[in-house]
Amino acid sequence: MDCFDQKALEDVLQPGLSVQEAIDILLVDEDYVLERNIFITPPFISDEDSGDEEEMLIDNLAVDNYEQRRKFGVILNLIEAKSPSSQWVTISMAQESGFEEITFFNGTDDEGYDYIPYSKRPETYIVPLVFAFIFFVGVLGNGTLVLIFVRHRNMRNVPNTYILSLALGDLLVIVTCVPFTSTIYTIESWPYGTHICKLSEVTKDVSIGVSVFTLTALSAERYCAIVNPIRRHISTKPLTIFIALAIWMLSCILALPAAIFSRIDTVWVSNDTEIEFCTPFPPEFGEMYKKSIVLFRFLGYYAGPLFIIAAFYTLMARHLVLSTRNMPGELQGQSNQVKARKKVAKMVLAFVIIFIVCFLPSHIFSLWFHFYPTANDDYNIYWHIFRIAGFCLTFTNSCINPIALYCVSKAFRKHFNRYLLCWCQDSANHEEISMAHMNSSRHIRQNSVLTSHYSVYSRSEKT
């Protein structure tokens, strides 16, 4: 041990230092490992019942000019020394909607850590089915919404302009992100390169921003329409289009960090298994950058806008209750416009509830994972399931809005039925025409055979 810098390792293993903080030191500060040439041959296994876990770890360390990737062995053993009783240990690289993970299962203390291949994980087979449903329903539903808005002038009112913006944002993430991000739980390494990594991270941020800010604008518009209908002319179409474009610009600006810093990182999970993953969190920025981004996304993309929406709906409900009490009897029968505005407000509220439900699990997990001191040690199968469910729900939000709109809006339901039934009938008519053509061709061939046979028979009879 004369050539080993014991003080360097003790700095990492100092009392009170969490596993996550120790991992960050080794993962982020490459010079720390390279300058000291620390490496270990994983996995770390000890049959001795020693009470000094740091001493056990130090005894298994050596110094050599070995490849940089061996530092991962130090991390594995660091976790073993810090939390030997943990059954689920994850070194997770955070992404926006999910976490690209490297999971180890520890059956007993003597078995060490075994990497679980993706082929043996149930989510490898469940997640693709969920995302196939999201892609099919999302493209069909949001595509139909855009078609309805483009082809029908009477549908181009103020609230429907915001709904069009929602549909375009959902289509963006479904087409450019879902096909690639869905492989996080099905393919061990990110296979698409840096450009697709940046594209998927950016479109996720843009789509979420467009969704939540548009819902906020819709809530404000409904408040103005119901509380002060006389001044409703202020919410003209040009102003609505300007606000919608401003929302898209703001969402793109807020997505710039993902466009700039998203990258492909590599980690070794065993002697011969290397995994590449897409992450918006550069390791050199440290844990504080991750926490800042996670907290900003929660406050800026979730809690803050929802607080504003709740304020608008509270004021709206208060106004409706008071106006109903004060409304004269002869005017109550002439409240069709008020009822129509209430229906639109209920539709917007349905969108808001869907957004809350779809994004809440993901934010809960992100906050817990990045801010709870012992999250790495406490991560278990239940958190794993919760995490995957939150990952799927964030993308489900992009396909479920058209379904909600179909349920709450008669006008959209009528157009949906028209186009969907039209497509089904066209498909059925095409099949009928094809069958009729085949039957006609078969009938012609049969007649030609009979005619030829009759002609031959007639000629032979004449001779």
ABEGO torsion letter per residue (X at the ends): XAABBAAAAAAAABBGBBAAAAAAAAAABAAAAAAAGBBBBOBBBBABBBABAAAAAAAABBBBBBBAAAAAAAAAAAAAAABAABABBBBBBBBAABBBBBBBBBABAAAEBBBBBAAABAAAAAAAAAAAAAAAAAAAAAAAAAAAAAABAAABBAAAAAAAAAAAAAAAAAAAAAAAAAAAAABABBAAEAAAAAAAAAAAAAAAAAAAAAAAAAAAAAAAAAABAAAAAABBAAAAAAAAAAAAAAAAAAAAAAAAABBBBBBBABAABBBBBBBABBAAAEAAAAAAAAAAAAAAABAAAAAAAAAAAAAAAAAAAAAAAABBAAAAAAAAAAAAAAAAAAAAAAAAAAAAAAAAAAAAAAAAAAABAAAAAABBAAAAAAAAAAAAAAAAAAAAAAAAAAAABAAAAAAAAAAAAAAAAAAAAAAAAAAAAAAAAAAAAAAAAAAAAAAAAAAAAAX
